[in-house]
């Protein structure tokens, strides 16, 4: 099984190279891209079964041992996220193929899009299976370089402007991360996560706290944790629909994944949980209040994305096996559902010529299928039972209630309020865009007149046809969101096992033993 691990990164990189060689041969690039991601999906599923049954797999590249060599590491958490990421990348790729065919590749030029897309995937996979901090940094940089290209596709004024903000923020985060790695190496003489966890206790608590805060600051920017989330709502909505969907679903979760590794494996004896609780509460509340104040669907979803990162930080701050397992389940849920909602909004934009809830109306009669494709993930994200959003939040609240401190009760109330406001914001958009008839009076709009001054409230675009493949890709993702509910029991069990193994240190011991045997 260990031979399969490097292929998770190597296959998409090799596919990207082939796409560059074939230049503008669109069909060849499509086939290569689909086969590359489908292969990674299969390999990820095989590795998930293997590590869940037999324990983590560690691979020293080219036989070079630590501290000189690069170690790739796959446990249940990493393998699960590889599988989910592959599903999302494949679905969004099919969506983009339909959009490119309909729009003559206006927003997704063939020579640029497909290679950059596969490089983005390779960076994400590399970050998930990195066994040391520097390789994690390399994974971040690979995906960020590709994202710089993707977020500015089309070269419109708004995309260039927001792309510059995104690039500057990402560079600041990368500099902080690199500085933190240098400090860790200077203090401990290694960047390998196993060795860091073993040696960290030798440092004074104040030094541990400085290293801890440096890494958290770098990862919090990437994860869009409040107050470091200011860049996200303006950056994502301007990109092409497929790019926005994959960014919203995946990029912030790589930052959250890095925080999971930091909190559960590197700084076990250096507790910043109270700080994380306060940050989680602020992220949930401020993010969702921002969503309620928006009139444009992409901006509404961008703010809900920020607010729901708060749930993940909340689970990590509880720092019990149940809480970490519930956090992993919620990450899987949010990746799938958030991506699906952005794809549905991409269809709304093509059908109605706008994503402003003040301008779009009458879609229930005009596009009933689209109404269903938006409604199901919307109520799921809002946390209505029996959907996976409710299951994930209930598991988080249950873990907090078992701790039972007053702070936990405050966080539970904040999480419930965030869930209610999420449902309100998304259902208000659904009501105005789908239920409101074309000949409705202005009474409804008068009640929400305050939204007229919201950013992009009057945005309009050209109405375009919706290719079947775009609808099929979105419908497929909606089916996956439903599957998260239907198969919630087995999936939650896998996530809880991952949480137990991470928090009790079994993964680190097994990794160390494997390295010693090689």
Secondary structure, 3 states (H helix, E strand, C coil): CHHHHCHHHHHHHHHHHHHHHCCCCHHHHHHHHHHHHHHHHHHHHHHHHHHHHHCCEEEEHHHCCCCCCCEEEECHHHHHHHHHHHHHHHHHHHHHHHHHHHHCCCCCCHHHHHHHHHHHHHHHHHHHHECEHHHHHHHHHHHHHHHHHHHCCCCCHHHHHHHHHHHHHHHHHHHHHHHHHHHHHHHHCCCEHHHHHHHHHHCCHHHHHHHHHHHHHHHHHHHCCCCCCCCHHHHCCCCCHHHHHHHHHHHHHHHHHHHHHHHHHHCCCCCCHHHHHHHHHHHHHHHHHHHHCCCEHHHHHHHHHHHHHHHHHHHHHHCCHHHHHHHHHHHHHHHHHHHHHHHHHHHHHHHHCCCECCCCCCHHHHCHHHHHHHHHHHHHHHCCCCCHHHHHHHHHHHHHHHHCCHHHHHHHHHHHHHHHHHHHHHHHHHHHHHHCCCCCCCHHHHHCHHHHHCCCCCCCCCCCCCCHHHHHHHHHHHHHHHHHHHCHHHHHHHHHHHHHHHHCCHHHHHHHHHHHHC
